[in-house]
Amino acid sequence: MDAFDPDEPAILHDRVSGSIITWTADQADDYRRASRLRGDGTVAWKAYVFDGWGNVLGG
């Protein structure tokens, strides 16, 4: 998750719910301010624990 750019559209996998979250960068500032990198490489933000992401343009 360290390569995830919150300013770019993406899809994120939430470990807590097991679902895919569509990211539109509307909350990028809050993500940068409030997210926390965890020791296992995941990122905790709000009620989510993101453990993977993908570029919506296929990159």
Backbone as CSV, one residue per row, in Angstrom:
resi,resn,N_x,N_y,N_z,CA_x,CA_y,CA_z,C_x,C_y,C_z
1,MET,0.814,-1.187,0.000,0.000,0.000,0.000,0.860,1.255,0.000
2,ASP,2.160,1.116,0.174,3.018,2.297,0.227,3.118,3.011,-1.119
3,ALA,2.774,2.354,-2.221,2.817,2.988,-3.543,1.471,3.593,-3.948
4,PHE,0.439,3.418,-3.123,-0.880,3.961,-3.434,-0.848,5.482,-3.400
5,ASP,-1.337,6.113,-4.453,-1.428,7.572,-4.543,-2.888,7.971,-4.368
6,PRO,-3.250,8.561,-3.229,-4.656,8.888,-2.984,-5.214,9.969,-3.914
7,ASP,-4.356,10.618,-4.686,-4.823,11.623,-5.641,-5.283,11.016,-6.959
8,GLU,-5.063,9.722,-7.151,-5.418,9.043,-8.397,-6.611,8.107,-8.177
9,PRO,-7.494,7.987,-9.150,-8.595,7.017,-9.038,-8.033,5.599,-8.910
10,ALA,-8.696,4.788,-8.114,-8.218,3.418,-7.896,-9.346,2.567,-7.344
11,ILE,-9.075,1.283,-7.254,-9.935,0.384,-6.494,-9.079,-0.153,-5.348
12,LEU,-9.666,-0.196,-4.169,-8.964,-0.635,-2.962,-9.687,-1.838,-2.374
13,HIS,-8.914,-2.762,-1.820,-9.525,-3.902,-1.139,-9.526,-3.633,0.360
14,ASP,-10.720,-3.716,0.960,-10.874,-3.540,2.399,-10.873,-4.908,3.074
15,ARG,-9.878,-5.151,3.890,-9.745,-6.436,4.581,-10.884,-6.663,5.574
16,VAL,-11.375,-5.611,6.204,-12.422,-5.749,7.221,-13.706,-6.327,6.623
17,SER,-14.163,-5.751,5.528,-15.420,-6.191,4.926,-15.234,-7.209,3.801
18,GLY,-13.987,-7.338,3.323,-13.721,-8.231,2.207,-14.248,-7.701,0.888
19,SER,-14.446,-6.394,0.815,-15.034,-5.824,-0.394,-14.084,-4.851,-1.090
20,ILE,-14.454,-4.515,-2.311,-13.696,-3.572,-3.125,-14.328,-2.188,-2.968
21,ILE,-13.500,-1.192,-2.726,-13.939,0.188,-2.561,-13.448,0.981,-3.764
22,THR,-14.326,1.728,-4.404,-13.935,2.585,-5.512,-13.426,3.909,-4.946
23,TRP,-12.208,4.257,-5.290,-11.557,5.466,-4.783,-11.572,6.540,-5.861
24,THR,-12.099,7.726,-5.530,-12.185,8.817,-6.496,-11.311,10.009,-6.137
25,ALA,-10.543,9.930,-5.104,-9.616,10.970,-4.651,-10.306,12.148,-3.978
26,ASP,-11.627,12.115,-3.807,-12.324,13.189,-3.114,-11.871,13.320,-1.661
27,GLN,-11.396,12.236,-1.083,-10.991,12.246,0.322,-9.479,12.122,0.491
28,ALA,-8.740,12.476,-0.540,-7.279,12.311,-0.516,-6.620,13.070,0.634
29,ASP,-7.048,14.289,0.895,-6.446,15.066,1.980,-6.673,14.401,3.328
30,ASP,-7.901,13.927,3.574,-8.192,13.247,4.831,-7.419,11.937,4.930
31,TYR,-7.300,11.220,3.818,-6.535,9.969,3.813,-5.077,10.236,4.206
32,ARG,-4.477,11.249,3.613,-3.078,11.566,3.952,-2.932,11.965,5.415
33,ARG,-3.899,12.670,5.937,-3.834,13.163,7.313,-4.135,12.066,8.331
34,ALA,-5.120,11.214,8.046,-5.633,10.308,9.066,-5.275,8.834,8.888
35,SER,-4.725,8.450,7.748,-4.408,7.027,7.561,-3.150,6.654,8.326
36,ARG,-3.081,5.393,8.696,-1.940,4.886,9.464,-1.430,3.595,8.837
37,LEU,-0.160,3.589,8.471,0.477,2.382,7.962,0.667,1.421,9.126
38,ARG,0.242,0.197,8.937,0.368,-0.820,9.982,1.590,-1.689,9.702
39,GLY,2.040,-2.378,10.705,3.241,-3.196,10.607,3.192,-4.283,9.553
40,ASP,1.999,-4.721,9.183,1.863,-5.786,8.185,1.741,-5.245,6.760
41,GLY,1.918,-3.921,6.584,1.868,-3.317,5.258,0.493,-2.821,4.851
42,THR,-0.518,-3.102,5.668,-1.852,-2.585,5.383,-1.960,-1.146,5.874
43,VAL,-3.029,-0.472,5.467,-3.263,0.903,5.898,-4.638,0.980,6.549
44,ALA,-4.687,1.488,7.779,-5.947,1.720,8.470,-6.380,3.155,8.203
45,TRP,-7.633,3.308,7.774,-8.206,4.637,7.541,-9.701,4.542,7.784
46,LYS,-10.200,5.389,8.662,-11.599,5.338,9.089,-11.910,3.913,9.546
47,ALA,-12.958,3.292,9.016,-13.318,1.927,9.424,-12.704,0.876,8.509
48,TYR,-11.823,1.296,7.600,-11.238,0.393,6.614,-9.840,-0.061,7.016
49,VAL,-9.459,-1.219,6.498,-8.066,-1.677,6.529,-7.752,-2.094,5.096
50,PHE,-7.067,-1.233,4.385,-6.748,-1.495,2.987,-5.518,-2.379,2.891
51,ASP,-5.641,-3.448,2.109,-4.528,-4.377,1.966,-4.135,-4.616,0.501
52,GLY,-4.736,-3.850,-0.395,-4.378,-3.966,-1.804,-5.108,-2.915,-2.614
53,TRP,-4.539,-2.611,-3.765,-5.156,-1.612,-4.620,-4.819,-1.895,-6.066
54,GLY,-5.596,-1.317,-6.938,-5.356,-1.443,-8.366,-5.723,-0.151,-9.063
55,ASN,-5.023,0.125,-10.130,-5.282,1.300,-10.950,-6.536,1.044,-11.773
56,VAL,-7.468,1.968,-11.774,-8.709,1.740,-12.516,-8.485,1.788,-14.024
57,LEU,-7.364,2.299,-14.461,-7.050,2.337,-15.890,-6.257,1.122,-16.335
58,GLY,-6.081,0.168,-15.419,-5.421,-1.074,-15.763,-3.913,-1.076,-15.604
59,GLY,-3.347,-0.049,-14.982,-1.896,0.033,-14.831,-1.353,-0.694,-13.659
